[in-house]
Amino acid sequence: MSRILTVSGSPSVVSRSAKLLDHVSRSLVRSGHDVTHLNLRDLPAEALLHARFDDPEIIEAARRLDLADGVVVATPVYKAAYTGLLKAWLDLLPQYALTDKTVLPLATGGSVAHALALDYGLRPVLSSMGARHIVQGFLVVDRYLETSPAGVLTIDPEVQPGLTAVVDGFLSALPSPVAARLSA
């Protein structure tokens, strides 16, 4: 069983990307992994905006990342880029905070053109932070996600096979928990 940290980069209380991340999290738990969640929106804005590396909540978020074998990052795409909230948090982490980690980037956006934000915006930052492996990312266009009045997410059947494939790729790329702990 691997330890996986899911990170929601959405600043919104009601967020398609956060719901997509919850959907993926449930799949990871069903696969037998230990999943914890970090909602960046809950971190202190003052600490994020003023680069307060010594803020206790920022330190705790970095510690949780450090304990993870794998990371799933989800963000909405605004103005052809991942959120400033996610960028502010990544900027506060140590330079090589993703060393030895497998990372799955996910996004939601208004059109398929926003998929470029994953490969040309987010992937280089994750790579510069030493990620062991960044698996194929996945963007779900907003129109393929529907939330019921009860808050239940429905993913269009057309999208589900692609999402399942990237999650399966992430799971197969995770380091063996025994091997990861032996090399530590």
C-alpha positions as CSV (number, residue, x, y, z in Angstrom):
1,M,0.0,0.0,0.0
2,S,1.4,3.4,-1.0
3,R,0.8,6.7,0.7
4,I,-0.9,9.1,-1.7
5,L,-1.5,12.8,-1.1
6,T,-4.2,14.4,-3.2
7,V,-3.9,18.2,-3.6
8,S,-6.7,20.4,-4.6
9,G,-5.5,23.6,-6.2
10,S,-9.0,25.2,-6.6
11,P,-9.7,28.4,-4.8
12,S,-13.5,27.8,-5.1
13,V,-15.7,26.2,-2.5
14,V,-17.7,24.5,-5.2
15,S,-15.2,23.1,-7.6
16,R,-15.3,20.6,-10.5
17,S,-11.6,19.8,-10.1
18,A,-12.0,19.1,-6.4
19,K,-15.0,16.8,-7.1
20,L,-12.9,15.1,-9.8
21,L,-10.1,14.7,-7.3
22,D,-12.5,13.2,-4.8
23,H,-13.7,10.7,-7.4
24,V,-10.1,9.7,-8.2
25,S,-9.3,9.5,-4.4
26,R,-12.1,7.0,-3.9
27,S,-10.7,4.8,-6.7
28,L,-7.2,4.9,-5.1
29,V,-8.7,3.9,-1.7
30,R,-10.5,1.0,-3.4
31,S,-7.2,-0.1,-4.8
32,G,-5.9,-0.4,-1.2
33,H,-3.8,2.8,-0.9
34,D,-3.6,5.2,2.0
35,V,-5.0,8.5,0.7
36,T,-4.9,11.8,2.5
37,H,-6.2,15.1,1.1
38,L,-4.8,18.6,1.1
39,N,-7.1,21.4,0.1
40,L,-4.8,24.4,-0.6
41,R,-7.8,26.7,-0.2
42,D,-7.7,26.0,3.5
43,L,-4.1,27.2,3.9
44,P,-3.6,30.7,5.3
45,A,-3.8,33.2,2.4
46,E,-1.5,35.6,4.2
47,A,1.2,32.9,4.4
48,L,0.8,31.9,0.8
49,L,0.8,35.5,-0.5
50,H,3.7,36.7,1.6
51,A,5.8,33.6,1.2
52,R,5.8,32.7,4.9
53,F,7.8,29.5,4.8
54,D,7.8,29.4,8.6
55,D,4.0,29.3,8.9
56,P,2.9,26.2,10.9
57,E,0.2,25.2,8.4
58,I,2.6,25.6,5.4
59,I,5.2,23.5,7.3
60,E,2.6,20.9,8.0
61,A,1.5,20.8,4.4
62,A,5.1,20.3,3.3
63,R,5.5,17.5,5.9
64,R,2.4,15.7,4.5
65,L,3.9,15.9,1.0
66,D,7.2,14.6,2.3
67,L,5.4,11.5,3.7
68,A,3.7,10.6,0.4
69,D,4.9,8.1,-2.2
70,G,2.6,9.6,-4.8
71,V,0.8,12.9,-5.4
72,V,-2.3,13.6,-7.4
73,V,-2.6,17.3,-8.1
74,A,-5.9,18.7,-9.5
75,T,-6.5,22.2,-10.6
76,P,-9.0,24.2,-12.7
77,V,-7.5,25.9,-15.7
78,Y,-8.0,29.7,-15.7
79,K,-6.7,31.9,-18.5
80,A,-4.8,28.9,-20.0
81,A,-2.9,28.2,-16.7
82,Y,-3.2,26.3,-13.5
83,T,-4.3,28.3,-10.5
84,G,-2.2,30.9,-8.7
85,L,-3.1,29.2,-5.5
86,L,-1.3,26.0,-6.6
87,K,1.6,28.0,-7.9
88,A,1.9,29.9,-4.6
89,W,2.0,26.6,-2.6
90,L,4.5,25.0,-5.0
91,D,6.7,28.1,-4.6
92,L,6.8,27.6,-0.8
93,L,8.0,24.0,-1.0
94,P,11.7,23.1,-0.9
95,Q,13.3,23.0,-4.4
96,Y,13.3,19.1,-4.6
97,A,10.1,18.5,-2.6
98,L,8.9,15.9,-5.2
99,T,12.0,13.8,-5.3
100,D,11.2,10.1,-5.5
101,K,7.5,10.8,-5.9
102,T,5.1,9.7,-8.7
103,V,2.8,12.6,-9.7
104,L,-0.5,12.5,-11.5
105,P,-1.6,16.0,-12.8
106,L,-5.4,16.5,-13.3
107,A,-7.3,19.5,-14.5
108,T,-10.7,20.7,-15.5
109,G,-11.3,23.4,-18.0
110,G,-13.6,24.9,-20.6
111,S,-12.1,23.4,-23.7
112,V,-9.6,20.7,-24.7
113,A,-7.1,23.5,-25.6
114,H,-6.7,23.9,-21.8
115,A,-4.9,20.5,-21.7
116,L,-1.8,22.4,-22.8
117,A,-1.7,24.0,-19.3
118,L,-0.8,20.5,-17.9
119,D,2.0,19.8,-20.3
120,Y,3.4,23.3,-20.9
121,G,2.7,24.9,-17.5
122,L,2.4,22.5,-14.7
123,R,4.6,19.6,-15.8
124,P,7.8,21.6,-16.1
125,V,7.3,23.0,-12.5
126,L,6.7,19.5,-11.2
127,S,9.7,18.2,-13.0
128,S,12.0,21.0,-11.7
129,M,11.0,19.9,-8.2
130,G,12.5,16.4,-8.7
131,A,9.5,14.2,-9.3
132,R,10.6,10.7,-9.9
133,H,7.9,10.2,-12.5
134,I,5.1,12.4,-13.8
135,V,2.6,10.2,-15.5
136,Q,0.3,11.3,-18.3
137,G,-1.9,14.1,-17.1
138,F,-5.6,14.3,-17.9
139,L,-8.0,17.3,-18.5
140,V,-11.7,16.8,-18.2
141,V,-13.7,19.4,-20.1
142,D,-16.3,21.0,-17.8
143,R,-19.3,19.9,-19.9
144,Y,-18.4,16.2,-19.2
145,L,-18.8,16.7,-15.4
146,E,-22.2,17.1,-13.8
147,T,-23.0,17.5,-10.2
148,S,-26.4,16.6,-8.9
149,P,-28.2,18.8,-6.3
150,A,-27.0,16.3,-3.7
151,G,-23.4,17.0,-4.7
152,V,-22.8,13.7,-6.5
153,L,-20.4,13.9,-9.4
154,T,-21.3,12.2,-12.7
155,I,-18.6,11.8,-15.3
156,D,-19.7,11.4,-18.9
157,P,-19.1,7.8,-20.0
158,E,-17.1,9.2,-23.0
159,V,-14.4,10.5,-20.5
160,Q,-14.3,7.6,-18.0
161,P,-12.0,5.3,-20.1
162,G,-9.3,8.0,-20.4
163,L,-9.5,8.9,-16.7
164,T,-9.3,5.2,-15.7
165,A,-6.3,4.8,-18.0
166,V,-4.3,7.7,-16.4
167,V,-5.2,6.5,-12.9
168,D,-4.1,3.0,-13.7
169,G,-0.9,4.4,-15.2
170,F,-0.3,6.3,-12.0
171,L,-0.9,3.2,-9.9
172,S,1.5,1.1,-11.9
173,A,4.2,3.8,-11.7
174,L,4.0,4.1,-7.9
175,P,7.2,2.8,-6.3
176,S,6.8,-0.4,-4.3
177,P,6.2,0.7,-0.7
178,V,8.8,-1.8,0.5
179,A,11.4,-0.7,-1.9
180,A,10.7,3.0,-1.3
181,R,11.1,2.5,2.5
182,L,14.3,0.5,2.0
183,S,15.9,3.2,-0.1
184,A,15.0,5.9,2.4
